[in-house]
Each structure stands twice: as structure tokens, then as C-alpha cells.
Amino acid sequence: MKVLITGGAGYIGSHVCNLLLDKGFDVTVIDNLITGNKKLVPEKAKLIISDIADEKKIKNLLSSEKFDLLMHFAGLIRVDESVKNPKKYNEFNFEKAKTFLNICFQNKLTKVIFSSTASVYGNPNKQKVLESDKLNPLNPYAASKLNLEEFIKAKSDEINIKYIILRYFNVAGADEKLRSGLISKFSSHLIKIACEVAVGKREKIIINGNDYDTFDGTPVRDYIHVTDLSDIHLISAKYLVEGGKSNIFNCGYGKGYSVKEVVENFNQILDKKINFEIGPRRDGDSKMIVANSDKFNEFFSWRPKFNDIKYILKTALEWEKKIKQY
């Protein structure tokens, strides 16, 4: 199977690249390396350094090679940045992606897996969210993802394309073989920041708000190990290429951890406890988002292998130790 991956030099995209290559797939990566890192792209993958909206380059690629499937990871992901610069997020995550996808569809690349986000649900008023629940993005990042979801669905009504939209909850951890993990100079991911404190890159964690309507006042999130998420992509890819129908799935474990609980779990596996202090809330943050992940699990008879917060933290820490010099 020949797979085209946008954003394959990023955290999740590079993990999926490694898994697909492990399974014998032919992988081509498009990445402009604005936020991606060339070191994360596996040697066996073909890397094309390009903006996804470079129409000439994309048309030339798709006319010269025939791909069975597209996985679209490329995009900007920082909620805080999106609040400050909504136009940038609309341009990169929606407008450029539309241009790219239209070229793909015109060149008969009509099977697509899109990495969306649980933040499209906003502040749900229930313990666990279903794919059919009301969508209410609280920030421009989430809005840009939802807009592209809607574009893909509308296109599938017009022309014969098939899609799987995967709504990620909080992705964390690293590849067991330490081939890939999160590299970011300006990360807003809690577990990434905690790991940076643990290896001495930062002094402390700032917990953004302890006055939320949750059991300990800090936001609650559902964390999924990046290796399990990669497996979800592999299963979705095989399903689409074998003639499967379009669908939308949550990608989480269905268990929530508060920010304080994550820090406490992390301190249990460390020799020296990490420092934290309470800071102000961040604009665009929701108090609690936990997946109802039954739909994917039952549809594919799938069970996660790494549903363990301490394992997630350990692999993230091992990766951070490896890249301490970056």
C-alpha cells in the first residue's frame, strides 16, 4: 500500500510513519518543517519538503505517483497561539488544507484519514462525549479543525471520496524503541512540560487554573498513548483501502486524569519530585474532556495495549532524556 502523509515530521505523523513502514507500507511524507523536525522522519520514508498549498509541487507529485491513501496530520496545534492569532490558524489548518485536499481529490486520491481533535466538543456537559454529541469549539484551533471536518464531509456528498475522521483526545508518550517522540521548543502539552522539568530544562510546571468545576479544581483530560493512536490509524487505513465506508471516531481511553493527578503519578516514578505552582487559566481551555471510545473499539473489536498513565509518563520521560541535548 502506498500512503501519502502530510505532517510526517511531526510527533504523531512520525509515529504513524514508523508503524506503516514496520508493516511494509510505502510511505511518502510532505512536510514544510515549520513545526516538524527532519530527525523524526524515518529513513525509509520519502520526504518532500513543501507547503501543502504549493499547488505546482503537489500536482506534480500526484501526477507522477499513485497513492492508495492520504493521512492528513499537517497543521498548527497550539491553542494559546490560536487565540492570539486566529487568522493564522484558519489559513494553515483550513484554507491551505482545502487547497491541498482539492488537488488530491482532482487527482483521484480519494481516501483520506484526517487527524481532528476532541476540542471540537468544547465544554461538554456530560462525563464522556460521543461522536454524535453537540460540537462547540472554544478556540480558533478547534474551529479550524471542525471547519475542515465539515469541508471533507461536504465533499464526500459531492464526489466519491471516503474518509475517516479521528478526533484525538490528549496524545502523549513516545515510541518504545525511542525512534520518535515530541520535539517542541514552545510546547503547551502538560506531560511534555513535566518531562522538561524532570530533566532540568525548566524549573517548574505552571498549572493553569485550579478553580475549575472538577473534583480537584484542575482540568481533566483523557490521555492516549501515541503508539495506540498509531495502531488506530493503521486499522483505519486498511479498512478504507479495502472499501470501508466513511466514519468519525473518538480516539481516547475513556478515563480522565486531572492535571494534579498527572503530576502526582509522575512524581511517583521519579527520584526527585517536580515543582509546580498555580497560575491563571488559559483562554480557550475546557474544564473536562473524556472520550466515550466504545464506537471504534466495538466497530473494529479493538483494545488498547498501553492504557496506563504511568507507562505513558515513563516513555515520555525516556524520550525527553534522549533529546535533552536538542
C-alpha positions as CSV (number, residue, x, y, z in Angstrom):
1,M,0.0,0.0,0.0
2,K,1.3,3.5,-0.9
3,V,0.4,6.1,1.6
4,L,0.9,9.9,1.4
5,I,1.4,11.5,4.8
6,T,1.2,15.3,5.5
7,G,3.0,16.4,8.6
8,G,5.0,13.2,8.8
9,A,7.9,15.1,10.5
10,G,5.6,15.9,13.5
11,Y,5.0,14.0,16.7
12,I,2.0,11.8,15.7
13,G,2.7,11.7,12.0
14,S,6.3,10.3,12.5
15,H,5.0,7.6,14.8
16,V,2.5,6.5,12.2
17,C,5.2,6.6,9.5
18,N,7.3,4.2,11.6
19,L,4.4,1.8,12.2
20,L,3.4,1.7,8.5
21,L,7.0,1.1,7.4
22,D,7.2,-1.7,10.0
23,K,4.2,-3.2,8.3
24,G,5.7,-3.0,4.9
25,F,3.9,0.0,3.5
26,D,5.4,2.5,1.1
27,V,5.4,5.9,2.8
28,T,5.9,9.4,1.3
29,V,5.9,12.4,3.6
30,I,5.1,16.0,2.8
31,D,6.2,18.5,5.5
32,N,7.2,22.1,5.4
33,L,9.3,21.6,8.6
34,I,7.8,24.8,10.2
35,T,7.0,22.8,13.3
36,G,8.1,19.4,12.2
37,N,11.6,18.0,12.7
38,K,13.5,16.3,9.9
39,K,15.1,14.0,12.5
40,L,11.8,12.4,13.2
41,V,11.2,11.2,9.6
42,P,12.2,7.6,9.2
43,E,15.0,6.9,6.7
44,K,12.8,4.5,4.7
45,A,10.2,7.2,4.1
46,K,10.5,9.6,1.1
47,L,10.5,13.2,2.4
48,I,9.2,16.0,0.2
49,I,9.9,19.4,1.9
50,S,6.9,21.5,0.7
51,D,4.0,23.5,1.9
52,I,0.8,21.5,1.3
53,A,-0.7,24.5,-0.5
54,D,2.2,24.6,-3.1
55,E,-0.1,23.7,-6.0
56,K,2.6,23.1,-8.6
57,K,4.6,20.7,-6.3
58,I,1.5,18.8,-5.1
59,K,0.1,18.4,-8.7
60,N,3.5,17.2,-9.9
61,L,3.7,14.6,-7.1
62,L,0.2,13.3,-7.6
63,S,0.6,13.0,-11.4
64,S,3.8,11.1,-11.1
65,E,2.8,8.8,-8.2
66,K,-0.4,7.0,-7.4
67,F,-1.3,6.7,-3.7
68,D,-3.8,4.4,-2.2
69,L,-4.5,6.6,0.8
70,L,-3.9,10.0,2.3
71,M,-3.3,10.7,6.0
72,H,-3.5,14.4,6.8
73,F,-1.7,15.4,10.0
74,A,-0.2,18.7,8.9
75,G,-1.4,21.7,10.9
76,L,-0.7,24.1,13.8
77,I,-1.8,22.8,17.2
78,R,-1.2,25.4,19.9
79,V,-4.5,26.5,21.5
80,D,-2.8,29.6,23.2
81,E,-1.3,30.7,19.9
82,S,-4.6,30.3,18.0
83,V,-6.4,32.6,20.5
84,K,-3.7,35.3,19.8
85,N,-3.6,34.7,16.0
86,P,-6.9,33.2,14.8
87,K,-6.2,34.2,11.1
88,K,-3.0,32.2,11.0
89,Y,-4.8,29.1,12.3
90,N,-7.6,29.5,9.8
91,E,-5.1,29.9,7.0
92,F,-2.9,26.9,7.9
93,N,-5.4,24.5,9.2
94,F,-8.3,25.2,6.9
95,E,-7.6,27.3,3.8
96,K,-4.3,25.6,2.9
97,A,-5.7,22.2,3.7
98,K,-8.7,22.8,1.5
99,T,-6.4,23.7,-1.4
100,F,-4.4,20.6,-0.8
101,L,-7.3,18.3,-0.5
102,N,-9.0,19.6,-3.6
103,I,-5.8,18.8,-5.6
104,C,-5.8,15.3,-4.1
105,F,-9.4,14.7,-5.0
106,Q,-8.9,16.0,-8.5
107,N,-6.0,13.6,-8.9
108,K,-8.1,10.6,-7.8
109,L,-6.6,10.4,-4.3
110,T,-10.0,9.9,-2.7
111,K,-9.4,8.0,0.6
112,V,-8.4,10.2,3.5
113,I,-7.8,9.9,7.2
114,F,-7.9,13.3,8.9
115,S,-6.5,14.0,12.3
116,S,-9.0,16.1,14.1
117,T,-9.4,16.9,17.8
118,A,-11.6,16.4,20.8
119,S,-11.5,20.1,21.4
120,V,-14.3,20.3,18.8
121,Y,-16.6,19.3,21.7
122,G,-15.8,22.4,23.7
123,N,-17.0,22.2,27.3
124,P,-19.3,19.1,27.2
125,N,-21.9,18.8,30.0
126,K,-21.5,15.1,30.4
127,Q,-18.9,12.7,31.7
128,K,-17.9,11.2,28.4
129,V,-18.5,12.6,24.9
130,L,-19.9,10.6,22.0
131,E,-19.1,11.3,18.3
132,S,-22.7,12.3,17.9
133,D,-22.7,14.9,20.7
134,K,-23.0,18.7,20.1
135,L,-19.9,20.4,18.7
136,N,-18.9,23.7,20.3
137,P,-15.3,24.7,19.7
138,L,-14.0,27.2,22.3
139,N,-10.9,28.4,20.4
140,P,-9.7,29.1,16.8
141,Y,-7.6,25.9,16.7
142,A,-10.6,23.7,17.4
143,A,-12.8,25.8,15.0
144,S,-10.2,25.3,12.2
145,K,-10.3,21.6,12.7
146,L,-14.1,21.4,12.7
147,N,-14.2,23.6,9.6
148,L,-12.1,21.1,7.8
149,E,-14.2,18.2,9.1
150,E,-17.2,19.9,7.6
151,F,-15.4,20.5,4.3
152,I,-14.4,16.8,4.0
153,K,-18.0,15.7,4.8
154,A,-19.5,18.1,2.2
155,K,-17.0,17.0,-0.4
156,S,-18.0,13.3,0.2
157,D,-21.6,14.3,-0.6
158,E,-20.5,15.9,-3.9
159,I,-17.9,13.4,-5.1
160,N,-16.9,9.8,-4.5
161,I,-14.4,10.2,-1.6
162,K,-14.2,8.1,1.6
163,Y,-12.9,9.4,4.9
164,I,-12.2,8.5,8.5
165,I,-12.1,11.5,10.8
166,L,-10.2,10.7,14.1
167,R,-10.9,13.0,17.0
168,Y,-7.8,12.8,19.2
169,F,-8.0,13.3,22.9
170,N,-4.7,14.1,24.7
171,V,-1.9,12.2,22.9
172,A,1.2,11.5,25.0
173,G,4.1,9.1,25.5
174,A,6.8,8.0,23.0
175,D,7.8,5.1,20.8
176,E,9.1,2.2,22.9
177,K,12.2,2.0,20.7
178,L,12.7,5.8,21.1
179,R,12.6,6.4,17.4
180,S,10.1,9.2,17.8
181,G,8.5,11.5,20.4
182,L,7.5,15.0,21.0
183,I,10.1,17.7,20.0
184,S,8.9,21.2,20.6
185,K,10.5,24.5,21.7
186,F,7.2,26.0,22.7
187,S,5.1,23.1,23.9
188,S,1.9,23.6,25.9
189,H,1.5,19.9,26.5
190,L,1.4,19.1,30.2
191,I,3.3,15.8,30.0
192,K,6.0,17.3,27.8
193,I,6.4,20.3,30.2
194,A,6.6,17.9,33.2
195,C,9.3,15.9,31.4
196,E,11.3,19.0,30.7
197,V,11.1,19.9,34.4
198,A,12.3,16.4,35.3
199,V,15.4,16.6,33.1
200,G,16.3,20.2,34.1
201,K,15.1,22.1,31.0
202,R,12.6,24.0,33.0
203,E,12.3,25.0,36.7
204,K,8.6,24.2,37.3
205,I,5.2,23.5,35.9
206,I,2.6,26.2,35.9
207,I,-0.9,24.6,36.5
208,N,-3.2,26.9,34.6
209,G,-6.2,27.3,36.9
210,N,-7.3,25.4,40.0
211,D,-10.8,26.8,40.2
212,Y,-12.5,24.7,37.5
213,D,-15.7,22.8,38.3
214,T,-13.8,19.5,38.7
215,F,-13.1,17.2,41.7
216,D,-9.8,19.0,42.5
217,G,-10.2,22.2,40.6
218,T,-7.8,21.4,37.8
219,P,-8.8,20.5,34.2
220,V,-9.4,16.8,33.4
221,R,-8.2,15.1,30.2
222,D,-8.2,11.7,28.6
223,Y,-4.7,10.7,27.7
224,I,-4.0,8.2,24.9
225,H,-0.5,6.7,24.2
226,V,0.8,7.7,20.8
227,T,1.5,4.0,19.9
228,D,-2.1,3.0,20.4
229,L,-3.2,6.0,18.3
230,S,-0.8,4.9,15.6
231,D,-2.4,1.5,15.6
232,I,-5.9,3.2,15.2
233,H,-4.5,4.8,12.1
234,L,-3.2,1.5,10.7
235,I,-6.6,-0.2,11.3
236,S,-8.4,2.8,9.7
237,A,-6.1,2.7,6.7
238,K,-6.7,-1.0,6.0
239,Y,-10.4,-0.5,6.4
240,L,-10.7,2.4,3.9
241,V,-8.5,0.8,1.3
242,E,-10.5,-2.4,1.5
243,G,-13.6,-0.5,0.6
244,G,-14.8,0.7,4.0
245,K,-17.4,3.5,4.5
246,S,-16.8,7.0,5.8
247,N,-16.9,7.4,9.6
248,I,-15.9,9.5,12.6
249,F,-14.3,8.1,15.7
250,N,-13.1,9.3,19.1
251,C,-9.5,8.3,20.0
252,G,-9.1,8.1,23.8
253,Y,-9.3,5.6,26.6
254,G,-12.4,6.8,28.3
255,K,-10.7,7.7,31.6
256,G,-9.9,11.2,32.7
257,Y,-7.0,12.4,34.8
258,S,-6.8,15.9,36.3
259,V,-3.6,18.0,35.9
260,K,-2.8,17.4,39.6
261,E,-3.3,13.7,39.2
262,V,-0.9,13.6,36.2
263,V,1.7,15.4,38.3
264,E,1.2,13.1,41.2
265,N,1.5,10.0,39.0
266,F,4.7,11.4,37.5
267,N,6.2,12.1,41.0
268,Q,5.6,8.5,41.9
269,I,8.0,7.3,39.1
270,L,10.7,10.0,39.7
271,D,13.5,10.1,42.3
272,K,13.0,13.8,42.8
273,K,9.6,15.5,42.9
274,I,8.9,18.2,40.3
275,N,7.9,21.7,41.3
276,F,4.6,23.2,40.3
277,E,2.7,26.4,41.1
278,I,-0.8,27.6,40.3
279,G,-1.2,30.2,37.5
280,P,-4.1,31.8,35.8
281,R,-6.5,29.9,33.5
282,R,-5.6,29.9,29.8
283,D,-8.0,31.3,27.3
284,G,-9.7,28.6,25.2
285,D,-9.2,25.7,27.7
286,S,-12.2,23.5,28.6
287,K,-12.6,22.0,32.1
288,M,-13.0,18.4,31.2
289,I,-13.0,16.3,28.0
290,V,-13.1,12.5,28.3
291,A,-13.9,10.1,25.4
292,N,-16.6,7.6,25.0
293,S,-14.4,5.4,22.8
294,D,-16.8,2.5,22.5
295,K,-17.6,3.2,18.8
296,F,-14.1,2.5,17.5
297,N,-13.4,-0.3,20.0
298,E,-16.6,-2.2,19.1
299,F,-16.6,-1.4,15.3
300,F,-13.1,-2.9,15.0
301,S,-13.0,-5.2,18.0
302,W,-10.0,-3.3,19.2
303,R,-8.5,-2.9,22.6
304,P,-5.6,-0.6,23.5
305,K,-2.2,-2.0,24.6
306,F,-0.8,0.9,26.5
307,N,-3.7,2.1,28.6
308,D,-1.6,3.0,31.6
309,I,-0.8,6.6,32.7
310,K,2.5,5.6,34.3
311,Y,3.6,3.8,31.1
312,I,2.7,6.9,29.1
313,L,4.7,9.1,31.5
314,K,7.7,6.7,31.6
315,T,8.0,6.6,27.8
316,A,7.7,10.4,27.5
317,L,10.4,10.8,30.1
318,E,12.8,8.3,28.4
319,W,12.3,10.3,25.2
320,E,13.0,13.6,26.9
321,K,16.2,12.2,28.4
322,K,17.3,11.1,24.8
323,I,16.7,14.5,23.3
324,K,17.9,16.6,26.2
325,Q,20.7,17.9,24.1
326,Y,18.4,19.1,21.3
